[in-house]
């Protein structure tokens, strides 16, 4: 399922006429896909945003008119929406990492804090050509098909996953991932070989919405 729009009445319980007036919306990009989320205005999204998240909101205001001037979802509201929409199987063991290059979140494997933000996982955007992104996604699809099964195709600890968010993921050591994605493009190979990624304990490639991210942690 590719998340384009999520309308979730968060924290509302049984919504009546009074509580319905409290409902507002926010937006976010997650794994390359746009999400619009309902949240309870009484939670005061401006107050819930951390200082770091508040800084992230700035550039997005330039394009806010295209979404009706919606505020950017903070990680707490967003993780609650994802857990509601996707369920525990697709959110347990995952966290939200911010990627500066794309002003968006990546839902990736890793430990999270109480706001849903990653505590050790760092994700970066791979500025790959469209055919490279397509080829990388194809490599994961060849393993998972449409069954969303977690597998170890190489027998080297690489796990391929078709995630409920609509993203395709492959997780393992950087060297194993390089073998898995061999032939799909030089940009991804170069990213996997950088010191920060190559020395990480676990590396995940996330492909979604025509975008490619590498997360290390």
N, C-alpha and C positions, 0 to 999 in steps of 0.2 A: 504494500500500500504506500503510495507516494503522497505524503502529507502536503496539501496545498492550502487547506483552510481548516482550522480546528475551532469549533464553537463550543466551548466548555464553560458551564456556569460553575466557576470555582468558588469553594467555600460558602455556597449559597444554601445548601440543604434543600428544604422544600421552598421553592421560590414563589412568593406571593406577590401581589401588586406593589407592596412597599419595597420588598427586596429587589424586584425587577428594576426599580428606578436606580438601584445601586450598581447595576451592571454596566461596565464600560469595556472597551476593547484595546488591545495592544497588538503589536506585530513583531515578528522576528524572522530571520532567516536561519533555518536549522538544516544542516547537511545539504545545503544548496537549494532547499525548497522554502517557499514563503509560508508562514503560518500567521493566522489572525486568531487571537485568543480572547474569549470573554473572561473578565475577571471582576471580582467584587470591588466596586469603587471605595468601599469602606476600608479596604486594606491599604488605601493610599499608596499607589504604585510609586509615587515620587519619594515617599519616605522609606519604602522598602528597598530602594536601589542603593547599593553600596557606592562609595566614592569612586572606585574604579569603574563600575558599570555606568555611573553618571557621566564619566568622561567619554565613554564609548558612544553615548547617545548623540553627541554633538554633530558629527558629519551626517548622520542619518536625517537630521532635521531638514537638510537641503532638499530631500526627496519626499518629505512627509506628505506633501500635497497629493501625491499619487495614491496614498492610502488614507485619505481623509484626515490627515494630520494626526495619525495615531501615535501614541508614545511607544517606545521600544519596551518590550516585555523584559522584566528583570528575570534572573535565572530561577528564582524561587517560584514565581508564577508560571514560568515556562516549563519547569520540570514537573510541576503539579499537573499541568495540561497534558504533557507527554505521558505521564503515568496513567492519567485518566483515559486518554485516547488509545494508547498502545498496550497498557497492562504491564504487570510486574515482570513478565518474561522478557520484554524488550527494553526495560528501563533499569532493572536491578543489575548492579555492577557497571552502570554507565554514568557518565557525568557530562556536564556542558563546559566545553572549552571555547574561549573567545579567540577569533582569528582577526587580527588587525587589518590584514590586506583586503578582506572582504566585508568587514564590519558585520560579522555573522557568528553564530554559534556552530560548533560541531558536537554532536552527541557521539561520544566515543567511550570505549572501555576505560574504566579507571575509578579511583576512589573520589567521592564528592563530599563537600561540606554540607551544612544544613540548608544552604541556599541552592544546592544542586551544582555548584561550580566545582570543576576539577581541582583537586589538591596537589596532584603530581603530574598529570597528563598535560602536555603542551602540543597544540596542533598548529600546523602551518599549511598555507595554501600552496599548491603546486601549480605554477603557471604553465601548464601543459597545453599543447594544441588539442583541438577538439578530437582529432582522430586518436591521439594518445589516450585521452580520457575514455573514449569509446572502447578502445582495445583493452584498457585496464579493467573496465567493467565487464567486458566480454570474458576475460580470464576468470573472473569470479563466477559469472553466470554459467560457464562451462562446468563448474564444479557443483554449484548449488542448484542449478535449474530453477524451477519455480517452487521447490519444496521447502525452501528456507531452512535446509538441514545444515547443521554445523559439521564440517568434515575436515580431515587432515589429508589433503590430496597428495602431498609429497612424502608423507611419512616423516616429516622433519619438524613437526610442531606448528605448521602453518594451518590456521583455521579460516575457512571461507564461509561467509554468512550473508544471506539475503535478509536484511533487517526489516522489521516492521515499519520503520520510518520511510521505507522506500530506498534507503541507501544500501550499497553493496560494500562489504567490508572483508578485509583479509588481515589476519593478525599473526605475528610471529617475530622471530629475530630478523634484523634488517637483511642479513645475508640470505636467509631462507626466502624472504619476500622478494629480494632481487631475483632469485632463481624462478620464483613463481611468476613474476611479472616480466621475465626476460622476453625481449622481442616486442614489448608493448610500447616502448618509447624511451628515449634517452633522458628526458627531463625527470621522470620518476626515478630512473636508475641513479641519476646524479643526486637527487634529494635523499635517497636511501643510503647513499655512501657518505653523506656529510658527517663530520665527527659527532655532532649532537644527536643524530639519529642512529648512527652505527654503534654507538656505545650505550644506547638506551636498553633497558631490560626487555621491554616489550614495545613493538612498533605496530601500528594499525594504519592501513590505507583505507580511507573512506571515500567512496565514489557516490555522488548523488546530485541530482539537478544539474548535470553537465559540469560539475565541479569535482576536483580531486584534492584531497587533503591527506597529509601524513601526520600522524599523532604519535608521539614518543613519551614514554613515562615508565 
